[in-house]
Amino acid sequence: MLNISGIHEGFVLDHIQAGMSMRIYHDLKLDELDCTVAIIKNAKSSKMGKKDIIKVECPIESLDLDILGFIDHNITVNVIKHDKIVEKMELRLPKQVKNVIKCKNPRCITSIEQELDHIFILADSAKEVYRCKYCEEKYINPNRRR
């Protein structure tokens, strides 16, 4: 049995779709933080079959919940303080994501103006569809759970 020690202060990302933990690790820029990170891949789950878990020992303020909600709003965020879970946060699809997705439309102004932020607005929350703020190009989250 694998044993990962508890966290004094930090957060645990639970119910991550199996195989997605490394993408989340990089998208949240956890590699740039000076803190302890444990990634558990393919853990047994009665609810999901298999799941990934990420444990991070640093303040929750270091986490961008909008990016995490965009990647997978079904992830559970457990906030740990003094070795105890003090809060379970439910994620939501963000209304807007900035510089997470790049617009694929070659005619979009973001293709010409390299310094312009790539901003996508939530157009349909049921289907997890976002649209580019500038050209209306559609983006459907390929990682959405059906």
Secondary structure, 3 states (H helix, E strand, C coil): CCCCCCCCEEEEEEEEECCCHHHHHHHCCHHHCCCEEEEEEEEEECCCEEEEEEEEECCHHHCCHHHHHHHCCCCEEEEEECCEEEEEEECCCCCEEECCCCCCCCCCHHHHCCCCCCEEEEEECCCCEEEECCCCCEEECCCCCC
